[in-house]
Amino acid sequence: MYRILRWILIGVLRMFSWLPLGVHYFFSDILYFILYKVLRYRLSVVITNISRSFPEIDYKEVRRLAKEFYHSLSDTIVEAIWAFTSSREKVAKLLDFTGCDVLNEAYGEGRNVIVLLGHQSNWELYTSLPDLQKHYGLKMDNDHFFYIYKRMSSDFSDKVLMKIRTAHKACRLIEKNNIARTLLKNRDEGGIYYFIADQYPDKGSGIDLQFLNQKTKVFNGPEILARKLSLPVVYFDVERVRRGYYRSEYVMICEDASKTEEGYITAEYARLLERGINKNRPNWLWSHKRWKIKK
């Protein structure tokens, strides 16, 4: 039964994705109203996260940022659906890359590189990238682009999202529990491994840092892997310039993680992410339960 429902939903999403992007933005405005005004989807979480992250702003500004966040979240959803059947070349028009020489330098002649990013702007579009060498001047091809994901608690939702993410075969998806095995297996092959590393870490892992004016447990799995395998680490900053246009920049964190002090990479990632969030405040995933209250 669930399989039938899943394929019906995928079919509906596929037909909906054929619509022009401008029409999708019309539906995004409707979706914003539903999420923010009707369902009030995790509104208390959003308000609390923004208030604690920016204690210097008043409640009116908090509400303004919250409203802009829901607009951004709605755009993220409809753009991901639009990209489902759109060509990779059309997706490329939404994404501008800078600092590609930094990633090329880290990659060299075929090294493994860990790339850290956060839930900024539309992180879903990066599973639909066009030819990396042709469009962005990167040394590696799409077959050496690995996108790390965390399996969703709902098997139904996870399989629908996986269908969208793998539609273009523009990258290779790896579930986060398999990343260490994959890195060891491909240690001589070379590739770039994208980690969205701003989620709450698993129990018993992570390190404590000051992040967005709060004591925060930060996921340090990528650093552990990078230090053990002597890998370069690059930060990937994503900024929403305007609706339908994102600017990304690669920033070097270290060329050899094994030569850094323990905790340095995770702390530098958190610092760069915080800087990016402050530059583009509404466009981080504020609905995520990033700070969990312990009883």
Phi, psi and chi 1 to 4 in degrees:
 res  aa     phi    psi   chi1   chi2   chi3   chi4
   1 MET       -  -46.5 -177.6   63.9  179.5      -
   2 TYR   -63.9  -35.6  -82.8  109.8      -      -
   3 ARG   -64.0  -41.2  178.7  176.3  -66.2 -177.8
   4 ILE   -64.2  -46.3  -65.1  173.1      -      -
   5 LEU   -61.3  -38.1  -69.6  174.4      -      -
   6 ARG   -64.5  -44.3 -173.7  172.7   72.8 -115.2
   7 TRP   -70.7  -30.7  -76.6  109.5      -      -
   8 ILE   -65.1  -45.6  -70.2  173.6      -      -
   9 LEU   -63.0  -43.4  176.2   58.5      -      -
  10 ILE   -62.4  -39.0  -70.0  171.6      -      -
  11 GLY   -63.4  -42.5      -      -      -      -
  12 VAL   -63.8  -44.6  170.9      -      -      -
  13 LEU   -63.0  -37.9  -67.9  175.9      -      -
  14 ARG   -63.8  -44.9 -174.4 -177.7  -62.9  -83.8
  15 MET   -66.4  -40.0  -71.3 -172.0  -67.9      -
  16 PHE   -64.8  -34.4 -174.6   66.3      -      -
  17 SER   -68.9  -17.9   72.5      -      -      -
  18 TRP   -69.3  -17.5  -66.8  -23.1      -      -
  19 LEU   -66.6  152.0  -63.9  171.5      -      -
  20 PRO   -61.2  154.3  -21.2   32.0      -      -
  21 LEU   -60.4  -36.6 -175.4   56.3      -      -
  22 GLY   -59.7  -36.2      -      -      -      -
  23 VAL   -69.6  -37.0  177.7      -      -      -
  24 HIS   -60.9  -37.5  -80.6  -89.6      -      -
  25 TYR   -68.5  -30.3  -74.6  137.7      -      -
  26 PHE   -61.6  -44.8  169.1   76.8      -      -
  27 PHE   -69.6  -28.7  -75.8  106.3      -      -
  28 SER   -61.9  -40.2  175.0      -      -      -
  29 ASP   -63.5  -36.2  -67.5  -22.8      -      -
  30 ILE   -69.1  -42.7  -63.1  174.9      -      -
  31 LEU   -62.0  -39.6 -178.6   59.3      -      -
  32 TYR   -56.6  -46.8  152.8   77.3      -      -
  33 PHE   -61.3  -40.6 -179.7   81.5      -      -
  34 ILE   -67.7  -47.3  -66.0  172.5      -      -
  35 LEU   -66.5  -42.6  -68.6  176.3      -      -
  36 TYR   -88.2  -44.9 -179.4   57.7      -      -
  37 LYS   -91.0  -39.5  -64.6  -71.1 -172.5  178.6
  38 VAL   -92.0  -61.6  179.6      -      -      -
  39 LEU   -78.5  -24.0  -61.6  179.0      -      -
  40 ARG    50.2   48.9  -60.7  171.9   68.9   83.6
  41 TYR   -58.0  112.4  170.0   70.7      -      -
  42 ARG    47.6   34.4  -70.0 -168.1  174.3 -179.4
  43 LEU   -61.5  -40.5 -178.0   57.6      -      -
  44 SER   -64.3  -35.8   61.2      -      -      -
  45 VAL   -65.6  -44.8  174.2      -      -      -
  46 VAL   -61.8  -48.4  172.6      -      -      -
  47 ILE   -62.3  -43.3  -65.4  -64.4      -      -
  48 THR   -64.6  -45.6  -60.0      -      -      -
  49 ASN   -61.5  -44.8  -75.8  -14.7      -      -
  50 ILE   -67.7  -43.3  -66.3  175.4      -      -
  51 SER   -61.1  -43.7  -60.3      -      -      -
  52 ARG   -75.5  -27.9  -68.6  177.8  176.8  174.4
  53 SER   -76.2  -31.2  -62.0      -      -      -
  54 PHE  -128.2   71.6  -48.8  115.1      -      -
  55 PRO   -64.6  -13.9   23.3  -33.9      -      -
  56 GLU   -80.9  -12.6   75.8  -80.0    2.3      -
  57 ILE   -97.5  154.4   65.2  176.0      -      -
  58 ASP   -85.6  174.9   59.2   24.7      -      -
  59 TYR   -66.0  -32.3 -171.4   68.4      -      -
  60 LYS   -62.3  -41.9 -177.1  177.9  179.8 -179.1
  61 GLU   -69.4  -35.0  178.6   66.2    7.4      -
  62 VAL   -60.7  -45.6  170.1      -      -      -
  63 ARG   -64.8  -37.1  -63.9  -68.8  -64.7 -160.6
  64 ARG   -64.2  -45.0 -175.7 -170.1   68.0   80.9
  65 LEU   -63.5  -37.8  -71.9  175.6      -      -
  66 ALA   -62.7  -44.8      -      -      -      -
  67 LYS   -61.2  -43.5  -70.7  176.3   64.9  175.0
  68 GLU   -65.5  -34.9  -70.7 -172.0   18.3      -
  69 PHE   -61.7  -44.6  158.2   70.9      -      -
  70 TYR   -65.5  -33.1  -78.5  100.2      -      -
  71 HIS   -63.1  -45.3  -84.4  -62.9      -      -
  72 SER   -64.2  -43.4  176.5      -      -      -
  73 LEU   -62.1  -41.4  177.3   62.5      -      -
  74 SER   -64.0  -41.3  -61.0      -      -      -
  75 ASP   -63.5  -40.0  -79.8   -1.4      -      -
  76 THR   -58.7  -42.7  -64.1      -      -      -
  77 ILE   -65.9  -50.4  -65.9  170.0      -      -
  78 VAL   -71.5  -32.4  -59.5      -      -      -
  79 GLU   -66.3  -37.5  -75.1  170.2   -6.2      -
  80 ALA   -64.8  -39.4      -      -      -      -
  81 ILE   -67.7  -43.5  -65.0  172.5      -      -
  82 TRP   -59.4  -40.1  167.6   80.6      -      -
  83 ALA   -70.2  -16.0      -      -      -      -
  84 PHE   -52.6  -46.6 -173.6   17.3      -      -
  85 THR  -116.2   -2.4   59.6      -      -      -
  86 SER   -72.5  157.0  -64.5      -      -      -
  87 SER   -71.1  154.3   69.6      -      -      -
  88 ARG   -65.1  -27.6  -71.8  157.4   61.7 -177.4
  89 GLU   -67.8  -36.5  -73.2   68.4   26.7      -
  90 LYS   -68.7  -38.6  -72.9 -176.6  178.1  178.6
  91 VAL   -61.8  -37.8  173.6      -      -      -
  92 ALA   -60.2  -28.4      -      -      -      -
  93 LYS   -68.1  -17.6  -66.4  179.3  179.2  179.1
  94 LEU   -88.4  -13.1  -83.5   62.0      -      -
  95 LEU  -124.0  123.4  -52.2  169.9      -      -
  96 ASP  -113.8  127.3 -179.1   29.2      -      -
  97 PHE  -105.8  136.8  -77.6   22.3      -      -
  98 THR  -128.8  163.2   60.1      -      -      -
  99 GLY    71.7   23.3      -      -      -      -
 100 CYS   -64.7  -26.2  -67.7      -      -      -
 101 ASP   -62.9  -30.1   55.3  -34.4      -      -
 102 VAL   -64.3  -46.1  170.8      -      -      -
 103 LEU   -68.3  -39.6 -174.8   58.1      -      -
 104 ASN   -61.8  -39.5  -77.5  -24.8      -      -
 105 GLU   -65.0  -42.0  179.2 -176.1  -13.4      -
 106 ALA   -66.0  -39.6      -      -      -      -
 107 TYR   -70.9  -35.4 -176.7   71.7      -      -
 108 GLY    59.3 -125.0      -      -      -      -
 109 GLU  -102.8   22.8  -62.4  -56.3  -40.7      -
 110 GLY   126.1   41.4      -      -      -      -
 111 ARG   -89.7  160.9  -60.5  175.4   69.1 -166.3
 112 ASN   -81.3  136.9  -76.0  -39.4      -      -
 113 VAL  -130.2  133.7 -178.1      -      -      -
 114 ILE   -96.5  126.3  -74.0 -177.8      -      -
 115 VAL  -113.7  123.3  177.6      -      -      -
 116 LEU  -104.6  134.2  -59.0  177.6      -      -
 117 LEU  -144.3  173.7   62.7  154.6      -      -
 118 GLY  -121.6 -179.9      -      -      -      -
 119 HIS   -80.2   65.1  -74.5   90.5      -      -
 120 GLN  -104.1  139.0  -68.6  174.0  -80.3      -
 121 SER    49.1 -135.9  -59.4      -      -      -
 122 ASN  -103.9   90.4 -162.3  -25.5      -      -
 123 TRP   -70.6  -18.8   59.1   91.8      -      -
 124 GLU   -72.8  -25.6  -70.5  -66.8  -17.3      -
 125 LEU   -66.8  -18.2  -66.8  177.8      -      -
 126 TYR   -78.8    1.2  -65.1   94.8      -      -
 127 THR   -94.5    3.5   58.9      -      -      -
 128 SER  -124.8   26.2  -54.3      -      -      -
 129 LEU   -69.1  147.0  -68.2  176.2      -      -
 130 PRO   -75.7 -168.3   30.6  -36.0      -      -
 131 ASP   -56.0  115.8 -170.9  -62.8      -      -
 132 LEU   -64.6  -35.4  -62.5  177.4      -      -
 133 GLN   -74.1  -44.4  -63.8  175.8  -17.9      -
 134 LYS   -71.2  -44.0  177.4 -178.1  176.5 -178.7
 135 HIS   -88.7  -31.3  -77.5  -93.1      -      -
 136 TYR  -121.4   -1.9  -57.7  114.6      -      -
 137 GLY    69.8   25.0      -      -      -      -
 138 LEU   -85.0  151.7  -66.0  172.7      -      -
 139 LYS   -74.2  -33.5  -71.3 -177.1  178.0 -179.0
 140 MET   -86.1  156.3   68.6  -67.3  -60.9      -
 141 ASP   -98.7  175.2   57.3   30.8      -      -
 142 ASN   -66.1  -23.3  -67.4   67.9      -      -
 143 ASP   -71.4  -14.6 -164.5   47.6      -      -
 144 HIS  -108.7   21.5  -67.9   82.4      -      -
 145 PHE  -109.0  114.3  169.9   29.4      -      -
 146 PHE  -111.2  128.9  -61.7   84.8      -      -
 147 TYR  -111.8  115.6 -171.3   93.3      -      -
 148 ILE   -86.9  131.6  -42.8  -55.3      -      -
 149 TYR  -132.4  157.6   74.8   97.0      -      -
 150 LYS  -105.0  125.6 -177.8  178.0 -179.0 -179.8
 151 ARG   -61.1  134.9 -171.0  179.7  -59.4  -83.4
 152 MET   -75.9  154.8  -59.5 -179.3   70.7      -
 153 SER   -66.2  -31.1   56.6      -      -      -
 154 SER   -89.8  117.3  165.7      -      -      -
 155 ASP   -63.2  -35.6 -175.6   62.8      -      -
 156 PHE   -61.5  -52.2 -179.8   88.1      -      -
 157 SER   -65.0  -38.2  -59.2      -      -      -
 158 ASP   -62.2  -43.0 -174.1   72.3      -      -
 159 LYS   -72.1  -33.9  -72.6 -176.4  176.8  178.6
 160 VAL   -65.3  -46.1  170.5      -      -      -
 161 LEU   -65.1  -38.4 -169.3   56.0      -      -
 162 MET   -63.4  -36.8  -78.7  -68.2  -68.6      -
 163 LYS   -62.7  -39.9 -174.8   67.5  175.9  178.7
 164 ILE   -69.7  -43.4  -65.8  173.7      -      -
 165 ARG   -68.6  -28.0  -74.3  173.3  169.7  172.0
 166 THR  -100.4    5.2   58.1      -      -      -
 167 ALA   -58.5  -38.3      -      -      -      -
 168 HIS   -95.2   -8.9  -65.0  -69.9      -      -
 169 LYS    50.6   41.0  -64.5 -179.7  172.2   59.1
 170 ALA   -87.8   -8.6      -      -      -      -
 171 CYS  -158.2  175.3   63.1      -      -      -
 172 ARG  -110.8  121.4  -66.1  158.6   70.8  178.1
 173 LEU   -89.6  137.2  -92.1   68.9      -      -
 174 ILE  -130.8  127.4  -55.3  173.8      -      -
 175 GLU   -68.9  139.9 -153.4  -82.6  -34.6      -
 176 LYS   -59.2  -27.4   77.4  177.1 -173.9   68.2
 177 ASN   -72.9  -11.5  -68.4  -31.0      -      -
 178 ASN  -105.7    2.5  -63.1  -36.5      -      -
 179 ILE   -67.0  -41.1 -179.4   57.8      -      -
 180 ALA   -62.0  -44.1      -      -      -      -
 181 ARG   -62.9  -40.7 -173.6 -177.4  -56.3  113.0
 182 THR   -67.4  -42.7  -56.7      -      -      -
 183 LEU   -62.3  -42.0  -88.4  168.3      -      -
 184 LEU   -67.4  -39.5  -71.5  170.0      -      -
 185 LYS   -66.3  -37.3  179.7 -178.5  177.5 -178.6
 186 ASN  -104.5   24.0  -60.7  -26.2      -      -
 187 ARG   -60.7  -25.9   64.6  165.4   61.7 -165.7
 188 ASP  -102.6   -1.4  -61.7  -37.8      -      -
 189 GLU   -88.6  -38.4 -177.0  178.8  -25.2      -
 190 GLY    88.4  135.0      -      -      -      -
 191 GLY  -179.2  167.0      -      -      -      -
 192 ILE  -110.2  131.7   51.9  173.5      -      -
 193 TYR  -116.6  109.6  -66.2   78.3      -      -
 194 TYR   -87.2  117.4  -88.1   53.8      -      -
 195 PHE  -109.0  121.7  -77.4   81.6      -      -
 196 ILE   -85.9  103.4  -61.4 -179.4      -      -
 197 ALA  -110.5   21.3      -      -      -      -
 198 ASP  -103.5   10.4   57.2   -7.6      -      -
 199 GLN   -78.4  164.8   65.8  -91.9   38.5      -
 200 TYR   -67.6  129.5 -168.9   86.6      -      -
 201 PRO   -69.8  160.8   25.7  -34.1      -      -
 202 ASP   -65.2  158.9  -65.6  -29.8      -      -
 203 LYS   -57.0  131.6 -174.3  177.0 -179.6  180.0
 204 GLY    86.8   -0.6      -      -      -      -
 205 SER  -120.6  175.9   63.7      -      -      -
 206 GLY    90.0  166.1      -      -      -      -
 207 ILE  -128.4  155.7   60.3  174.7      -      -
 208 ASP   -87.4  127.9  -69.8  -40.6      -      -
 209 LEU  -138.5  162.3  -66.4  171.5      -      -
 210 GLN   -90.2  116.2 -167.5   70.2    9.2      -
 211 PHE  -138.8  124.0  175.9   68.6      -      -
 212 LEU    52.4   48.6  -70.4  175.4      -      -
 213 ASN    63.8   22.1  -65.2  -62.5      -      -
 214 GLN  -140.5  147.7  -60.3  166.1   78.5      -
 215 LYS   -68.4  122.6 -176.3  178.4  179.5 -179.0
 216 THR  -132.2  134.9  -54.1      -      -      -
 217 LYS   -85.0  119.0 -175.1   75.2   74.5  173.4
 218 VAL  -112.8  132.8 -179.0      -      -      -
 219 PHE   -61.5  123.6  179.1   50.8      -      -
 220 ASN  -118.2   15.4   64.7  -24.9      -      -
 221 GLY   -57.2  -46.4      -      -      -      -
 222 PRO   -59.0  -38.2  -26.5   35.4      -      -
 223 GLU   -64.5  -42.0  174.8  177.1  -10.9      -
 224 ILE   -59.7  -45.3  -66.2  172.7      -      -
 225 LEU   -64.3  -45.6  -73.0  170.7      -      -
 226 ALA   -62.4  -40.3      -      -      -      -
 227 ARG   -68.7  -40.4  -76.0  170.1   56.0   83.4
 228 LYS   -66.3  -36.0  -76.2 -175.9  177.3  179.8
 229 LEU  -103.2    6.1  -60.2  175.3      -      -
 230 SER    55.9   48.7  -58.2      -      -      -
 231 LEU   -97.6  151.7  -58.4 -179.6      -      -
 232 PRO   -74.7  150.7   24.4  -30.4      -      -
 233 VAL  -127.5  131.8 -178.5      -      -      -
 234 VAL  -125.7  140.5  173.4      -      -      -
 235 TYR   -96.0  141.9  173.6   67.2      -      -
 236 PHE  -117.6  104.8 -170.4   56.4      -      -
 237 ASP   -92.3  132.2 -175.7   54.9      -      -
 238 VAL  -123.3  128.2 -175.4      -      -      -
 239 GLU  -125.3  134.1  177.2 -174.4    3.2      -
 240 ARG   -87.1  108.9 -173.7 -172.6 -169.3 -162.4
 241 VAL   -77.6  -44.5  179.3      -      -      -
 242 ARG  -160.9  176.5   60.5  178.7 -177.8  -86.1
 243 ARG   -61.3  123.6 -173.2  177.4 -130.2 -176.8
 244 GLY    82.3   15.0      -      -      -      -
 245 TYR  -148.5  122.6 -178.4   65.1      -      -
 246 TYR  -124.7  139.5  -57.1   94.7      -      -
 247 ARG  -113.4  129.5 -178.1 -176.1  -62.9  122.2
 248 SER  -119.9  150.1  -50.5      -      -      -
 249 GLU  -141.8  133.5 -179.6 -176.0   11.3      -
 250 TYR   -90.0  132.1  -68.3  102.9      -      -
 251 VAL  -128.4  126.8  179.8      -      -      -
 252 MET   -71.6  130.1 -178.5   69.1   76.0      -
 253 ILE   -97.4  -47.4  -68.0 -179.4      -      -
 254 CYS  -161.6  152.3   68.5      -      -      -
 255 GLU   -90.1  -22.3  -64.0 -178.6   -0.9      -
 256 ASP  -148.9  105.5 -175.8  -15.9      -      -
 257 ALA   -63.2  -28.1      -      -      -      -
 258 SER   -67.0  -16.5   66.0      -      -      -
 259 LYS   -95.6    4.7  -63.8  179.6 -179.7  178.9
 260 THR  -100.7  158.9   64.3      -      -      -
 261 GLU   -72.9  149.0  -66.1 -177.3    5.1      -
 262 GLU   -59.8  130.4 -175.2  176.3   -6.9      -
 263 GLY    94.1  -15.2      -      -      -      -
 264 TYR   -63.3  -47.1  167.5   78.2      -      -
 265 ILE   -63.3  -45.7  -67.5  170.4      -      -
 266 THR   -63.5  -42.2  -55.7      -      -      -
 267 ALA   -66.2  -39.9      -      -      -      -
 268 GLU   -68.4  -39.4 -174.2   64.7    5.5      -
 269 TYR   -59.4  -46.7  162.3   69.6      -      -
 270 ALA   -62.3  -39.0      -      -      -      -
 271 ARG   -64.8  -44.9 -176.5 -171.9   70.0   82.0
 272 LEU   -67.9  -39.1  -70.1  167.8      -      -
 273 LEU   -64.9  -43.6  177.2   60.4      -      -
 274 GLU   -60.8  -41.4 -178.2  174.5  -43.8      -
 275 ARG   -61.2  -42.3 -175.3 -176.8   71.3  176.7
 276 GLY   -65.7  -39.5      -      -      -      -
 277 ILE   -64.4  -44.3  -68.1  170.7      -      -
 278 ASN   -63.6  -29.0  -86.5  -61.2      -      -
 279 LYS   -75.5  -24.5 -176.3  171.0   58.6  176.2
 280 ASN  -144.7   61.7 -146.7 -144.3      -      -
 281 ARG   -55.7  -42.3  -73.5 -177.0  173.3 -176.4
 282 PRO   -72.1  -11.3  -14.0   29.0      -      -
 283 ASN  -104.2   26.7  -62.1  -58.4      -      -
 284 TRP  -105.5  161.7 -168.8   49.8      -      -
 285 LEU   -81.2   80.1 -171.2   61.0      -      -
 286 TRP   -71.4  -15.9  -67.1  106.3      -      -
 287 SER   -80.7   -6.9   57.9      -      -      -
 288 HIS   -73.7  136.6 -177.2 -143.1      -      -
 289 LYS   -79.3   72.2  -65.9  179.4 -180.0  179.3
 290 ARG   -71.7  -37.3 -175.7   59.6 -171.2   80.4
 291 TRP  -110.4  106.4  -66.0  -85.3      -      -
 292 LYS   -95.9  131.6  -61.5 -173.5  178.7 -177.5
 293 ILE   -80.8  124.5  -60.1  173.3      -      -
 294 LYS   -92.3  134.5  -62.7 -179.7  179.7  179.2
 295 LYS   -77.2      -  -65.4 -177.6 -179.9  179.4
